[in-house]
Amino acid sequence: MKTIRLDSRLACVASLVKKCDCVIDVGTDHAYLPVFLVENRVCESAFACDVKKGPLENAKETVKNYGLEDKIETVLSDGLDSVQSMKNCCVVLAGMGGILISELLMRAGWLCDESVQIVVQPMSHAEYVRRFLYENGFEITEEKTAADGKHVYLALSAVYTGKRTEYTEAKLYYGKLLENRDETTARYLRRQYDRLKKRYDAIGTDERYKDESLVLKAILDEFHEKGRNFDADR
Ligand SMILES: C[S@@+](CC[C@H](N)C(=O)[O-])C[C@H]1O[C@@H](n2cnc3c(N)ncnc32)[C@H](O)[C@@H]1O
């Protein structure tokens, strides 16, 4: 029997998934992740979901190639719309933008359940995802980064507790990552910092962007206060 290998981004996502009954991979495309998780007995079964027929065909092909048709069901679904609520499961949304991920999470009220793990890997706008999770009673339990060539990716795990998490605007950009001491995370954080600093410098003293400039200044100051020299640490 063939065994699947994941690239570093998906391996990082997979490493966050806790042992559970079922994984629901939303936006699965090729279904590599659910195949890996079932093969490695992280879950008993999985749903590989995608909103588009083409990617779902890819998913079916992969599931067949690995002989897992009895364990992985492919589902045509916009987000979680066509998936029944479940317990003891993990919902994964990887390789999509943070704004879309937040919208898809918001539409699935049944995720407000302590037995449901959420693992997301936003390709952009992680700050939207963190804001959604903090404000809606989800606790971010772990954050990790992975490098693949010049790209650095973020993945995070969350679970519903019902308690809102207090946050600053800066925390939306670093989350739990300041706890990590690895070089990939440092690279990721520096990029966040550089992106914000670039915007701050571009706005300059233009009165039209005064409010945004104040917010950015507070974020950049907090990044420095948290103990790393983001300007010089290269
Ligand atoms: C870049 S691929 C990521 C594939 C895989 N999750 C990964 O991380 O490698 C994004 C996939 O999300 C799917 N997608 C986009 N919007 C979606 C939605 N609203 N519901 C379900 N799938 C969606 C796309 O069709 C595409 O197959």
The ligand as an SDF file (V2000), in Angstrom:
LIG
                    3D

 27 29  0  0  0  0  0  0  0  0999 V2000
   -5.3330   26.4730   -2.5410 C   0  0  0  0  0  0  0  0  0  0  0  0
   -6.4660   25.1700   -2.3100 S   0  0  0  0  0  0  0  0  0  0  0  0
   -5.9150   24.5010   -0.7720 C   0  0  0  0  0  0  0  0  0  0  0  0
   -5.9780   23.0020   -0.7700 C   0  0  0  0  0  0  0  0  0  0  0  0
   -5.5690   22.3480    0.5430 C   0  0  0  0  0  0  0  0  0  0  0  0
   -6.4990   22.6460    1.6030 N   0  0  0  0  0  0  0  0  0  0  0  0
   -4.1610   22.7590    0.9340 C   0  0  0  0  0  0  0  0  0  0  0  0
   -4.0170   23.4870    1.9190 O   0  0  0  0  0  0  0  0  0  0  0  0
   -3.2160   22.3590    0.2500 O   0  0  0  0  0  0  0  0  0  0  0  0
   -7.9800   25.9750   -1.8520 C   0  0  0  0  0  0  0  0  0  0  0  0
   -9.2030   25.1050   -2.1060 C   0  0  0  0  0  0  0  0  0  0  0  0
  -10.3000   25.6910   -1.4070 O   0  0  0  0  0  0  0  0  0  0  0  0
  -11.4490   25.5340   -2.1900 C   0  0  0  0  0  0  0  0  0  0  0  0
  -12.4490   26.5000   -1.7470 N   0  0  0  0  0  0  0  0  0  0  0  0
  -12.4790   27.8300   -1.9830 C   0  0  0  0  0  0  0  0  0  0  0  0
  -13.5650   28.3870   -1.4350 N   0  0  0  0  0  0  0  0  0  0  0  0
  -14.2580   27.3740   -0.8190 C   0  0  0  0  0  0  0  0  0  0  0  0
  -15.4580   27.3010   -0.1050 C   0  0  0  0  0  0  0  0  0  0  0  0
  -16.2340   28.3770    0.0920 N   0  0  0  0  0  0  0  0  0  0  0  0
  -15.8470   26.0980    0.3780 N   0  0  0  0  0  0  0  0  0  0  0  0
  -15.1050   24.9920    0.1670 C   0  0  0  0  0  0  0  0  0  0  0  0
  -13.9560   24.9950   -0.5350 N   0  0  0  0  0  0  0  0  0  0  0  0
  -13.5340   26.1740   -1.0180 C   0  0  0  0  0  0  0  0  0  0  0  0
  -10.9400   25.7350   -3.6110 C   0  0  0  0  0  0  0  0  0  0  0  0
  -11.8300   25.1730   -4.5630 O   0  0  0  0  0  0  0  0  0  0  0  0
   -9.5930   25.0270   -3.5660 C   0  0  0  0  0  0  0  0  0  0  0  0
   -9.6830   23.6850   -3.9550 O   0  0  0  0  0  0  0  0  0  0  0  0
  1  2  1  0
  2  3  1  0
  2 10  1  0
  3  4  1  0
  4  5  1  0
  5  6  1  0
  5  7  1  0
  7  8  2  0
  7  9  1  0
 10 11  1  0
 11 12  1  0
 11 26  1  0
 12 13  1  0
 13 14  1  0
 13 24  1  0
 14 15  1  0
 14 23  1  0
 15 16  2  0
 16 17  1  0
 17 18  1  0
 17 23  2  0
 18 19  1  0
 18 20  2  0
 20 21  1  0
 21 22  2  0
 22 23  1  0
 24 25  1  0
 24 26  1  0
 26 27  1  0
M  CHG  2   2   1   9  -1
M  END
$$$$
